[in-house]
Each structure stands twice: as structure tokens, then as C-alpha cells.
Amino acid sequence: KIIPDVDTFYFAGGEPLLQEEHYKVIKALIEQEKFDTTLSYSTNFSRLKYKDLDFLDAWSKFDKVQVSVSLDGTHEVAEYVRKGQNWDKTEENIKLFNQKCPQHKLEFTPCMSVMNAYHLSDLHRYLVEEEYFNPNKIYIIPLHWPQVYKAQVIPVELKDKIRKKYKEHIEWLEEIGAWDAVGVFETAIEHLFSEDLSNLFPNFLNHTKLVDEMRGEDFFKVFPEYEFAREMVM
């Protein structure tokens, strides 16, 4: 009943593209031809179909669709941090979106944590060089809980290496004129050094060991920058 009066719908997660409620709203919008409604999403982009609805076909009918893609890494890093993600499928979905919905734009919203802080600049450069995103459309979201996963848990020696990587990335961003992204990575450096929680690093390692044992994975194989800490695991 309220659809004729709604200007914007914002869908967040869990994963909104797998939610029955989202499906019903989009179907109702299409049935009422309310295509001037803005659709805004926070999604991991793992699926683009639900039941009989292909979201790319649906979104192409609307005047404005804003999609924030939550990616925390590429390839094996992505699949480790977000268990169950298929990187190849996610990348294919990004390509399909850009092909079928060129009038709409994607933005990139990684969550910065102890696991992926070292890789965020590599992730951003990969996405930019593949021309999946406007380089300025990045918004790094710091993880705040559980505390043991916060980026500040990283030992200072590795923090220094991350700062060096980010500064090199910033130089590249300045070369291509991506000034908004420069500010994002400068802020990320400030966040990384805003607090020292390295006393929690052993807790992180031991918790990760338990998860690896359950999943049959090896954290150190995916994140070789932490190899120095393998002997610290109890």
C-alpha cells in the first residue's frame, strides 16, 4: 500500500538479494511500474537471481540504483575472510552488472580488519585496473567488534609494512587523480595506528587456529605476511 509514496528503499543484510522481503518489494515495484524509486543496497554480490527474478533485468528498469559491494579481498583472501564466497562468481557478477546496467554505478565498501588490512590497497588497485569501479568510489569501514579482529590488533612491525604499502598506493592514486581515494587511505592509516591492541594478537591466532581446524584451512597459507607468527600459536 505504501509503495506509491516511497522515494527510496535501502536494503542491507544479512544478504538482501537472498531475502524474501526484498523479492516481494521489487516485484511490487515492477507491478506498479514505480521505476522512479531509488534502490540502494549493501550486498556481497554473490547472487543476482532469486526465484523467478533476475535482479540485473529488474534494475535496468529503474532510474537510479546504488550498489555498495562488500568485498574484503580478492581470490583466496576473499574466500577465506567471507567463508562460502566464490570469488570467480562474484567477479563475474560485477562484470555482468557493468554490462547490463551501465547507467548505474557500483561503489566498493571493504571492512578493514586484522585479516585483510595488509591486502586492501592490492584489492583496490585490482578493482580499478580491471575497470570495475570508479577509483574514488571506495569507503573503508573499520571493523569494531569482535575486538580481537580489529586492525589495531596487528603487531607494530606489520603495521609499519602496511603503512608503507598504503603510502605507495596513495602515490599511485595521486598519479591517476583519485583524490577522494587518497583521503580514504590516509584515514585508514590513521585508524590503524589510533590504538595499540597487539596484546590481543595471540588471542586472534589461537581463535583462528580453532576455526582452521573446523574448516580444514590454513590461515598462514592464505596470509603469508603472518608467517612470522606461526610459532606463537598454542
Backbone torsions as a table, in degrees:
resi	resn	phi	psi	omega
1	LYS	NA	-32.0	-174.9
2	ILE	-87.7	-10.1	-173.7
3	ILE	-54.5	-41.1	179.5
4	PRO	-60.0	-20.1	-176.2
5	ASP	-104.9	1.1	-177.5
6	VAL	-91.7	131.2	178.4
7	ASP	-90.2	-38.2	-173.3
8	THR	-142.3	136.3	168.9
9	PHE	-113.4	132.1	174.7
10	TYR	-115.2	123.1	-178.0
11	PHE	-113.0	122.3	177.2
12	ALA	-123.9	-170.3	-170.9
13	GLY	-115.3	-167.2	-3.3
14	GLY	8.3	-139.8	179.3
15	GLU	-111.1	107.0	-172.1
16	PRO	-62.6	-29.7	-176.3
17	LEU	-75.3	-2.5	174.8
18	LEU	-111.1	8.5	-175.7
19	GLN	-94.0	133.8	178.3
20	GLU	-60.9	-37.4	-178.6
21	GLU	-63.9	-40.9	177.8
22	HIS	-62.2	-45.3	178.7
23	TYR	-55.4	-47.0	-177.7
24	LYS	-65.3	-38.3	179.5
25	VAL	-64.8	-47.1	-178.9
26	ILE	-63.0	-41.9	178.1
27	LYS	-60.9	-42.1	-179.6
28	ALA	-67.0	-39.7	178.0
29	LEU	-62.0	-42.2	179.6
30	ILE	-66.9	-43.6	-179.7
31	GLU	-61.1	-36.5	179.9
32	GLN	-90.5	1.4	-180.0
33	GLU	52.9	42.6	-179.9
34	LYS	-92.9	65.5	-172.2
35	PHE	-85.3	-2.7	174.8
36	ASP	-87.6	0.9	176.1
37	THR	-74.6	132.4	176.1
38	THR	-80.9	131.7	176.8
39	LEU	-109.4	125.9	-178.6
40	SER	-125.8	136.8	-172.3
41	TYR	-134.4	150.4	160.2
42	SER	-122.4	114.0	-170.2
43	THR	-145.1	152.8	174.1
44	ASN	-87.1	-4.2	174.1
45	PHE	63.0	28.5	-179.0
46	SER	-79.9	-27.0	-179.0
47	ARG	-134.5	142.6	177.3
48	LEU	-124.6	11.3	177.5
49	LYS	-136.4	146.2	175.6
50	TYR	-147.9	121.3	-175.8
51	LYS	54.6	-124.1	-176.7
52	ASP	-92.6	7.0	-172.5
53	LEU	-106.1	122.7	170.8
54	ASP	-96.4	113.9	-172.6
55	PHE	-66.8	-30.4	177.7
56	LEU	-64.0	-42.6	176.4
57	ASP	-64.2	-40.6	-179.3
58	ALA	-66.7	-47.2	-176.6
59	TRP	-64.2	-30.0	-179.3
60	SER	-63.3	-18.0	-179.9
61	LYS	-82.9	-18.9	-172.4
62	PHE	-92.2	153.0	-178.5
63	ASP	-71.6	-35.1	-174.8
64	LYS	-146.6	121.1	175.7
65	VAL	-129.4	125.7	179.7
66	GLN	-114.6	122.4	-175.9
67	VAL	-123.0	117.4	173.3
68	SER	-98.6	116.0	-176.3
69	VAL	-95.9	121.8	-179.5
70	SER	-88.7	98.0	177.9
71	LEU	-121.6	131.7	-178.2
72	ASP	-110.7	6.4	179.4
73	GLY	170.5	178.2	173.9
74	THR	-114.4	159.9	172.4
75	HIS	49.7	-127.2	-172.9
76	GLU	-67.8	-28.6	176.5
77	VAL	-65.3	-45.7	178.4
78	ALA	-59.2	-44.3	-175.5
79	GLU	-72.3	-26.7	176.7
80	TYR	-77.3	-48.4	-175.6
81	VAL	-64.7	-41.9	178.8
82	ARG	-113.0	86.1	-176.1
83	LYS	-54.3	129.4	-179.7
84	GLY	101.8	-15.1	177.8
85	GLN	-72.6	137.8	173.5
86	ASN	-105.9	107.3	-174.1
87	TRP	-61.9	-42.5	-178.7
88	ASP	-59.6	-40.6	179.4
89	LYS	-68.6	-41.2	178.3
90	THR	-61.3	-44.6	-180.0
91	GLU	-64.6	-39.5	176.9
92	GLU	-62.0	-40.1	179.3
93	ASN	-64.7	-37.7	177.0
94	ILE	-63.1	-44.2	178.6
95	LYS	-61.1	-44.4	-178.8
96	LEU	-63.8	-39.7	178.1
97	PHE	-60.5	-47.7	-178.4
98	ASN	-65.0	-29.2	178.4
99	GLN	-77.4	-45.2	-172.0
100	LYS	-91.5	-21.8	-178.3
101	CYS	-128.6	54.7	-175.6
102	PRO	-64.9	-19.0	178.7
103	GLN	-75.9	-15.1	178.5
104	HIS	-106.1	157.1	-175.1
105	LYS	-124.5	150.5	175.5
106	LEU	-100.6	150.1	167.7
107	GLU	-127.0	162.7	-167.5
108	PHE	-118.9	119.2	-174.4
109	THR	-127.8	77.6	177.3
110	PRO	-73.8	153.8	175.0
111	CYS	-103.2	118.1	-175.5
112	MET	-82.9	121.5	-177.5
113	SER	-139.3	179.0	177.4
114	VAL	-59.9	-28.9	-177.2
115	MET	-75.3	-48.4	-166.8
116	ASN	-108.4	2.6	-177.1
117	ALA	-56.3	-38.9	-178.9
118	TYR	-63.8	-25.0	-170.9
119	HIS	-103.2	-5.5	-171.9
120	LEU	-63.2	-38.7	178.9
121	SER	-67.2	-37.0	176.6
122	ASP	-65.3	-41.9	178.2
123	LEU	-60.6	-47.3	-178.3
124	HIS	-62.3	-45.4	-178.8
125	ARG	-64.1	-38.9	178.6
126	TYR	-60.3	-47.6	-177.8
127	LEU	-64.7	-37.6	179.9
128	VAL	-69.9	-46.0	-177.6
129	GLU	-67.8	-27.9	174.5
130	GLU	-80.9	-3.7	178.4
131	GLU	62.2	37.8	176.9
132	TYR	-84.5	-30.2	-174.7
133	PHE	-136.5	153.8	162.9
134	ASN	-65.2	128.8	-175.8
135	PRO	-57.3	-24.3	-179.7
136	ASN	-83.1	-11.3	-176.9
137	LYS	-88.3	61.0	176.7
138	ILE	-130.3	133.5	179.3
139	TYR	-135.6	103.6	-177.9
140	ILE	-80.7	124.7	-178.0
141	ILE	-104.8	114.8	179.7
142	PRO	-69.3	134.7	173.3
143	LEU	-76.5	132.4	-178.2
144	HIS	-112.5	-19.0	-177.1
145	TRP	-155.3	139.6	0.7
146	PRO	-67.1	147.7	-174.2
147	GLN	-58.5	-32.6	-176.4
148	VAL	-66.5	-13.5	179.0
149	TYR	-101.8	-0.8	-179.4
150	LYS	-64.5	148.1	-178.4
151	ALA	-61.8	-27.6	-179.1
152	GLN	-67.5	-9.5	177.3
153	VAL	-71.9	-20.6	-177.6
154	ILE	-61.7	133.4	177.3
155	PRO	-59.6	150.0	-171.2
156	VAL	-60.9	-33.2	180.0
157	GLU	-60.6	-42.0	178.9
158	LEU	-76.2	-32.8	175.0
159	LYS	-57.5	-41.9	179.9
160	ASP	-61.9	-39.0	178.4
161	LYS	-66.9	-38.2	178.1
162	ILE	-65.1	-43.4	178.0
163	ARG	-58.7	-41.8	178.4
164	LYS	-62.3	-43.4	178.2
165	LYS	-61.9	-44.3	-179.3
166	TYR	-64.9	-39.7	179.8
167	LYS	-66.1	-37.9	175.3
168	GLU	-65.2	-38.7	177.6
169	HIS	-65.9	-39.8	178.4
170	ILE	-61.5	-40.3	177.5
171	GLU	-59.9	-40.7	177.9
172	TRP	-66.8	-40.9	179.0
173	LEU	-63.5	-37.0	177.0
174	GLU	-65.3	-37.1	178.9
175	GLU	-62.8	-36.4	-178.4
176	ILE	-94.4	1.3	175.5
177	GLY	76.8	25.5	179.9
178	ALA	-91.1	73.2	-169.6
179	TRP	-72.1	-33.4	176.7
180	ASP	-63.2	-41.4	179.4
181	ALA	-66.7	-33.2	175.4
182	VAL	-56.4	-47.7	179.6
183	GLY	-62.5	-36.3	179.6
184	VAL	-62.9	-45.0	-178.5
185	PHE	-75.2	-29.6	173.4
186	GLU	-64.8	-40.7	177.2
187	THR	-65.7	-36.5	178.6
188	ALA	-63.2	-38.5	176.7
189	ILE	-63.9	-43.5	178.7
190	GLU	-60.6	-42.1	179.7
191	HIS	-63.4	-43.6	-177.3
192	LEU	-57.9	-38.4	-176.3
193	PHE	-101.4	9.5	-176.8
194	SER	-74.0	-16.9	-177.1
195	GLU	-156.6	146.5	176.5
196	ASP	-108.7	106.7	178.6
197	LEU	-115.6	25.2	-175.9
198	SER	-63.5	-16.7	175.4
199	ASN	-63.9	-19.6	179.1
200	LEU	-90.0	-4.0	-176.6
201	PHE	-58.5	-44.2	176.7
202	PRO	-59.5	-35.9	177.1
203	ASN	-62.8	-42.2	177.8
204	PHE	-60.3	-45.5	-178.1
205	LEU	-62.8	-43.7	-178.0
206	ASN	-69.5	-36.9	175.4
207	HIS	-64.8	-42.0	-179.6
208	THR	-64.6	-36.3	177.0
209	LYS	-58.9	-44.0	179.8
210	LEU	-63.1	-42.3	179.1
211	VAL	-64.7	-42.5	178.2
212	ASP	-59.5	-41.3	180.0
213	GLU	-63.9	-36.8	178.9
214	MET	-71.1	-36.1	-174.3
215	ARG	-95.0	-12.9	-175.3
216	GLY	70.7	39.9	-177.7
217	GLU	-119.6	174.0	180.0
218	ASP	-136.2	101.7	-179.4
219	PHE	-53.3	-44.3	-174.7
220	PHE	-68.5	-25.4	177.1
221	LYS	-71.6	-38.8	179.9
222	VAL	-78.7	-31.5	-176.2
223	PHE	-123.1	72.5	-175.5
224	PRO	-63.1	-17.0	177.3
225	GLU	-63.8	-16.8	179.0
226	TYR	-99.3	8.0	-176.8
227	GLU	-56.6	-31.2	180.0
228	PHE	-58.6	-21.5	-174.1
229	ALA	-100.2	2.9	-176.1
230	ARG	-56.7	-40.7	-176.8
231	GLU	-72.0	-10.0	179.8
232	MET	-82.2	-14.1	-176.7
233	VAL	-73.2	130.7	-178.4
234	MET	-87.7	NA	NA
